[in-house]
Amino acid sequence: MAKDSSFDVVSQVDMQEVDNAYQQTARELTQRYDLKDSGATIDLSKTDKTFTINAPADFVSKQIIDVLNSKLIKRGVDIKSVKWDAPQAASGGTVRVVGRIIEGIDQPTAKKINKDVKDTKIKVKVTIEADKLRVSSASKDALQQVIGFLRDQDYGQPLQFTNYR
């Protein structure tokens, strides 16, 4: 019997690139003429993996999110990996927006991916391991079909395919 080939489906974010994009955005807040004296701030908590934007108005917070998204894209970070909460009123008539960086595949998403792969009728075995999925099969062509299928799907977060052997 031939040894099974496999790969892992993961959702990871390079926090160094996120930090670099954050630094560039913070610098642009102090230099850009329409944001310079607005009193808007952006903070990154690496431990909680969250962005916090404080802005005088909802419009300004959306501008900051646009600037951050452009910096993330330039650094090769998928913007689907940041989920933004609804703007909340803060003290002094300001607005606070919190963005969470998503890493790892949660159980409901993992089960949905597992079900979708099984519905394709491709002969592979999918196992859920903590925050990743392992897909294995005797046929490397079947694994390639699964990768192609998963790239076409949208699960609300970026997926990477690692450990292919």
RAHUSUL-V594205 format. One record per run of one state. SS is the DSSP state (2 for helix, 1 for strand, 0 for the rest). FROM is the first residue (numbers start at 1). LEN is the number of residues. Records with the same first field share a line. If there is no record, write none. Layout:
BEGIN
SS=FROM-LEN / FROM-LEN
END
This chain:
BEGIN
0=1-4 / 11-4 / 32-9 / 46-4 / 56-2 / 75-4 / 85-3 / 90-1 / 94-1 / 102-5 / 120-5 / 130-2 / 138-2 / 153-7 / 163-3
1=5-6 / 41-5 / 50-6 / 82-3 / 88-2 / 95-7 / 125-5 / 132-6 / 160-3
2=15-17 / 58-17 / 79-3 / 91-3 / 107-13 / 140-13
END
